[in-house]
Every structure is written in C-alpha cells, then in structure tokens.
C-alpha cells in the first residue's frame, strides 16, 4: 500500500475477492507516478480488476489517462475491469474529458 497525507493508492487481493485497486483522496499529477507503478504491477496478475473510486475527492486528467491506459491494456489481454463508486463529480469530469461512454456506461450499475 502506498500512502501520503492527501491520497491513498492500495491494491487489495484478499482471499476470494477480486483484485481491487482502491483510490482515495486527492489524486493529481503529483500521485501519477505512484499510480503508474501500481498499474504496471497490476498488469502482472492474471486476474480481472475492480477499481474503487468511492472515496476519491479529486482526480485530474493525468490520473484519468493512467486509468484509461490500464483499462485498455487489461482489455487487450482479455481481462475485465469494473469501475465502482463514480460520484456525480467524477462522472462530470469523464463527460468533460470525452470518455463518458468508455467508463460511465459500465460503471452506472456499480456507483455508490
């Protein structure tokens, strides 16, 4: 688990549960390097992935780019990714970034 005072990036892989990337707090370009490292490590697993955004306060486009690249790479490897906890604010960001159809269409059933 990687943490600092304003954000948390954690990977949970507890018995029987799907591999989960849990993001919390303010995720900006300052955390992008750590998120990228976590994303690269996740690609080494042969499991589907859940990304939990329930406790994200702020997410900028640098972080969004990493998440979209992770999704694209997982899908190219035949693995599924599920997004959970998209707030109204995050949905608005996705719409403004033009990636609404890419993520929100899948995540609607899994929102907090």
NUDREN-769595 format. One line per field, with one value per residue: chain; z negated, y negated, x of N, C-alpha, C in turn; residue in one letter. Coordinates in pm, 1 decimal, decimal comma. Last residue first. Layout:
BEGIN
chaine	(A;...)
n.Z	(Z;...)
n.Y	(Y;...)
n.X	(X;...)
ca.Z	(Z;...)
ca.Y	(Y;...)
ca.X	(X;...)
c.Z	(Z;...)
c.Y	(Y;...)
c.X	(X;...)
residu	(a;...)
***
This chain:
BEGIN
chaine	(A;A;A;A;A;A;A;A;A;A;A;A;A;A;A;A;A;A;A;A;A;A;A;A;A;A;A;A;A;A;A;A;A;A;A;A;A;A;A;A;A;A;A;A;A;A;A;A;A;A;A;A;A;A;A;A;A;A;A;A;A;A;A;A;A;A;A;A;A;A;A;A;A;A;A;A;A;A;A;A;A;A;A;A;A;A;A;A;A;A;A;A;A;A;A;A;A;A;A;A;A;A;A;A;A;A;A;A;A;A;A;A)
n.Z	(625,4;911,4;1080,2;1298,5;1426,3;1550,9;1823,9;1885,1;1786,4;1971,9;2238,6;2233,5;2128,3;2223,6;2240,2;2026,9;1947,5;1854,2;1642,8;1477,5;1417,7;1267,8;1049,2;946,5;879,0;841,0;879,1;765,0;974,5;1273,7;1383,3;1646,3;1767,8;2019,9;2260,5;2307,3;2371,9;2118,0;2001,2;2166,3;2110,6;1832,6;1834,6;1973,4;1786,1;1574,9;1694,0;1741,6;1478,6;1394,4;1557,9;1491,6;1140,3;886,7;548,5;382,5;366,1;258,2;475,4;669,8;732,6;984,8;1022,8;1272,1;1327,5;1329,0;1340,2;1285,7;1408,7;1393,0;1145,4;1198,2;1343,5;1142,4;965,8;1132,4;1164,4;904,5;880,0;1077,9;986,4;778,7;907,0;1058,0;809,5;602,0;280,8;172,3;301,0;464,1;495,0;700,0;641,8;745,6;574,7;304,0;212,5;1,7;122,2;247,9;308,1;326,8;301,4;243,7;111,2;19,7;-161,2;-288,3;-125,6;-46,1;87,4;0,0)
n.Y	(-437,5;-224,9;-14,5;-80,2;-257,8;-167,7;-152,6;-420,9;-540,4;-473,9;-543,8;-755,8;-959,1;-1088,8;-1363,4;-1522,9;-1572,4;-1313,7;-1290,6;-1497,4;-1390,8;-1169,5;-1299,4;-1414,7;-1190,4;-910,9;-575,7;-315,3;-110,6;59,8;340,2;518,4;834,9;940,0;958,4;776,5;556,7;494,6;392,7;168,0;9,3;-33,1;-175,5;-402,3;-505,6;-561,5;-754,8;-957,9;-1026,5;-1147,0;-1372,2;-1496,3;-1427,3;-1409,1;-1425,3;-1226,3;-894,1;-681,3;-516,5;-386,6;-87,0;134,2;472,4;699,8;1043,6;1172,4;1221,5;953,7;753,4;528,8;428,6;294,8;79,9;-45,2;-127,0;-311,5;-496,5;-591,0;-721,0;-919,7;-1065,9;-1237,8;-1479,7;-1497,6;-1359,3;-1280,1;-1298,5;-999,9;-673,3;-365,6;-36,5;226,0;568,6;887,3;1022,4;1257,8;1485,1;1312,0;987,6;782,6;441,6;174,3;-179,1;-498,4;-795,9;-1135,1;-1311,3;-1202,3;-882,1;-536,1;-218,4;116,8)
n.X	(-2174,1;-2223,3;-2262,4;-2408,4;-2227,7;-2000,1;-2032,9;-2069,5;-1834,6;-1618,8;-1678,6;-1854,0;-1680,5;-1467,4;-1448,8;-1405,3;-1666,5;-1728,3;-1551,6;-1648,0;-1901,0;-1824,3;-1715,9;-1952,0;-2102,1;-1873,3;-1839,6;-1815,8;-1613,9;-1554,9;-1379,8;-1236,9;-1113,4;-877,6;-746,9;-556,3;-697,8;-798,4;-563,0;-518,9;-745,0;-710,7;-469,2;-551,4;-732,2;-556,2;-391,8;-578,6;-650,6;-415,1;-426,6;-668,7;-744,8;-970,4;-1070,2;-1170,9;-1270,1;-1403,8;-1479,0;-1348,4;-1195,7;-1181,5;-1110,2;-998,9;-899,9;-559,4;-291,1;-61,1;74,7;-76,6;-15,2;223,8;123,8;-26,8;174,7;305,9;94,6;71,0;316,5;288,1;61,5;56,6;66,9;-160,8;-382,3;-622,3;-725,9;-900,1;-819,8;-866,4;-784,5;-814,0;-848,9;-930,2;-1218,8;-1182,8;-1052,8;-833,8;-745,0;-605,2;-585,4;-376,3;-406,8;-335,0;-450,2;-367,4;-254,1;-31,4;11,5;90,4;56,6;84,0)
ca.Z	(483,1;846,3;967,2;1207,2;1371,3;1407,5;1749,5;1931,3;1714,6;1833,0;2209,6;2284,1;2058,3;2203,3;2358,5;2090,3;2000,0;1965,5;1754,2;1531,0;1491,4;1394,5;1136,0;987,0;982,0;790,3;951,6;682,8;867,4;1200,8;1337,3;1545,1;1743,3;1881,3;2238,2;2255,0;2479,9;2219,9;1945,4;2163,9;2247,9;1885,3;1763,7;2032,1;1918,0;1556,0;1647,0;1852,7;1567,9;1331,7;1559,0;1618,6;1255,4;980,5;668,4;366,8;438,1;165,8;379,0;667,3;641,1;943,1;979,5;1178,1;1359,4;1276,9;1443,7;1236,6;1390,9;1521,1;1163,0;1114,2;1408,2;1261,4;921,6;1080,7;1280,7;964,0;792,3;1083,9;1110,5;744,2;807,1;1128,0;909,5;694,1;394,9;152,8;202,4;469,9;415,6;685,8;634,1;732,4;695,9;359,0;268,1;42,4;13,0;314,8;220,0;401,5;240,5;356,3;83,6;105,1;-88,7;-371,0;-175,5;-101,1;96,0;0,0)
ca.Y	(-448,0;-353,8;7,7;20,0;-303,0;-187,8;-28,8;-322,1;-556,4;-428,6;-442,7;-625,6;-917,2;-944,1;-1289,3;-1466,3;-1683,2;-1371,7;-1196,1;-1503,0;-1516,3;-1148,8;-1220,6;-1498,8;-1281,9;-1017,8;-701,6;-435,4;-124,4;-66,3;287,1;415,8;738,4;929,8;1042,6;905,1;617,1;548,6;510,7;278,8;51,9;34,6;-48,6;-315,9;-464,9;-466,2;-628,2;-897,0;-967,9;-1021,2;-1286,9;-1426,5;-1511,9;-1325,0;-1496,2;-1364,4;-992,1;-783,2;-564,7;-531,6;-154,4;6,8;376,1;592,1;925,2;1162,4;1281,0;1052,0;880,1;599,4;498,2;414,9;173,2;7,2;-30,2;-195,0;-426,3;-517,8;-606,3;-822,6;-989,3;-1096,8;-1451,6;-1467,2;-1457,1;-1211,7;-1382,5;-1134,1;-761,5;-501,3;-129,4;105,4;436,3;793,8;982,2;1132,5;1498,3;1440,4;1079,3;912,2;546,5;291,0;-48,2;-406,5;-657,9;-1032,1;-1354,5;-1266,0;-1007,5;-641,6;-343,6;0,0)
ca.X	(-2208,0;-2196,1;-2174,4;-2466,3;-2355,0;-1995,2;-2009,4;-2166,4;-1961,5;-1625,7;-1577,6;-1900,4;-1801,3;-1453,3;-1489,8;-1286,0;-1586,2;-1803,1;-1543,1;-1511,9;-1891,2;-1896,9;-1628,9;-1839,8;-2152,8;-1958,7;-1824,3;-1818,5;-1713,0;-1538,7;-1508,1;-1217,3;-1219,7;-922,8;-863,9;-509,6;-619,2;-889,2;-629,4;-422,2;-716,6;-829,3;-479,3;-447,7;-779,7;-665,9;-334,2;-506,5;-750,0;-457,2;-307,1;-657,6;-716,3;-898,8;-1028,1;-1216,8;-1189,2;-1354,0;-1579,4;-1330,9;-1287,2;-1122,8;-1211,0;-971,3;-978,6;-695,4;-376,1;-158,0;146,3;-74,7;-142,5;226,8;215,6;-93,1;73,8;377,9;150,0;-39,9;286,2;398,2;55,8;46,5;169,6;-36,2;-342,5;-531,8;-691,4;-847,7;-885,0;-812,9;-863,9;-733,7;-910,5;-819,8;-1146,1;-1232,5;-1186,2;-889,8;-778,0;-623,4;-635,3;-422,0;-386,1;-341,8;-412,0;-424,6;-372,2;-132,1;64,6;5,1;129,4;0,0)
c.Z	(465,1;701,9;889,7;1081,3;1270,3;1345,5;1600,9;1856,0;1759,1;1774,6;2068,7;2248,7;2102,3;2128,2;2346,0;2215,2;2074,5;2030,0;1877,3;1651,9;1553,0;1481,3;1270,7;1079,7;1034,1;906,4;898,4;755,5;802,2;1098,1;1251,1;1512,1;1638,2;1868,0;2096,1;2222,5;2438,5;2333,8;2049,4;2107,1;2249,4;2024,6;1816,1;1966,0;1987,7;1689,5;1631,0;1812,7;1686,5;1421,2;1502,2;1628,9;1379,7;1103,6;755,4;495,0;422,7;232,9;294,4;563,8;632,7;859,9;938,9;1148,9;1248,6;1333,1;1402,9;1353,3;1340,6;1512,7;1293,5;1131,7;1328,7;1332,1;1040,7;1035,0;1236,1;1085,2;848,0;999,8;1119,9;867,7;761,5;1030,0;975,4;810,0;480,1;282,0;204,1;375,6;417,4;616,3;615,6;740,6;660,5;485,4;329,1;92,4;65,2;209,8;301,4;299,4;333,1;298,7;210,0;57,7;-1,2;-295,3;-247,6;-117,5;44,1;0,0)
c.Y	(-534,0;-352,0;-120,6;38,2;-206,2;-223,0;-48,3;-191,8;-455,3;-430,8;-387,1;-513,3;-778,0;-885,8;-1139,2;-1384,9;-1633,4;-1485,4;-1249,5;-1411,3;-1532,3;-1274,2;-1193,3;-1426,1;-1370,6;-1103,7;-804,5;-565,7;-261,2;-77,2;166,0;359,8;637,5;820,6;1040,6;999,3;753,6;614,6;575,9;405,9;172,8;89,7;31,4;-178,4;-373,2;-416,6;-522,6;-762,3;-898,4;-950,5;-1149,3;-1340,0;-1428,5;-1411,3;-1401,1;-1441,7;-1129,5;-883,9;-681,4;-596,5;-302,7;-65,2;250,4;510,7;823,3;1040,0;1274,6;1103,2;990,6;733,2;577,3;495,9;303,7;109,3;35,0;-86,7;-300,4;-438,4;-524,0;-699,4;-885,3;-1006,6;-1306,0;-1431,1;-1413,2;-1306,6;-1312,9;-1210,0;-898,7;-589,4;-264,8;3,5;327,5;653,0;889,4;1098,5;1371,5;1436,1;1199,6;1019,0;673,0;396,8;60,3;-269,2;-576,7;-894,5;-1246,4;-1301,3;-1076,6;-770,5;-454,1;-123,6)
c.X	(-2329,5;-2239,9;-2145,1;-2383,3;-2412,5;-2129,2;-2030,6;-2154,1;-2065,1;-1765,8;-1593,0;-1805,2;-1846,8;-1573,1;-1475,2;-1319,8;-1462,9;-1723,8;-1615,3;-1498,2;-1752,4;-1888,9;-1694,9;-1744,1;-2039,8;-2008,0;-1923,9;-1795,5;-1700,7;-1649,5;-1480,5;-1354,8;-1177,9;-1027,1;-916,3;-625,5;-565,3;-812,7;-720,0;-484,2;-622,3;-802,1;-597,6;-449,4;-679,5;-720,5;-442,8;-446,2;-683,0;-558,8;-341,1;-532,6;-691,4;-871,6;-948,1;-1189,8;-1252,9;-1261,0;-1531,4;-1423,1;-1251,4;-1227,5;-1134,7;-1096,1;-955,3;-765,9;-522,3;-241,7;54,5;-3,2;-146,3;98,0;224,9;-4,5;4,9;280,6;224,6;8,7;171,2;368,6;167,3;52,3;168,2;75,3;-213,1;-502,3;-586,7;-825,9;-820,6;-892,9;-794,4;-822,0;-805,9;-878,2;-1029,0;-1154,4;-1242,7;-1032,2;-855,2;-652,2;-654,4;-461,1;-438,7;-309,6;-434,1;-380,6;-435,1;-258,7;-49,4;82,9;38,8;88,9)
residu	(x;x;x;x;x;x;x;x;x;x;x;x;x;x;x;x;x;x;x;x;x;x;x;x;x;x;x;x;x;x;x;x;x;x;x;x;x;x;x;x;x;x;x;x;x;x;x;x;x;x;x;x;x;x;x;x;x;x;x;x;x;x;x;x;x;x;x;x;x;x;x;x;x;x;x;x;x;x;x;x;x;x;x;x;x;x;x;x;x;x;x;x;x;x;x;x;x;x;x;x;x;x;x;x;x;x;x;x;x;x;x;x)
***
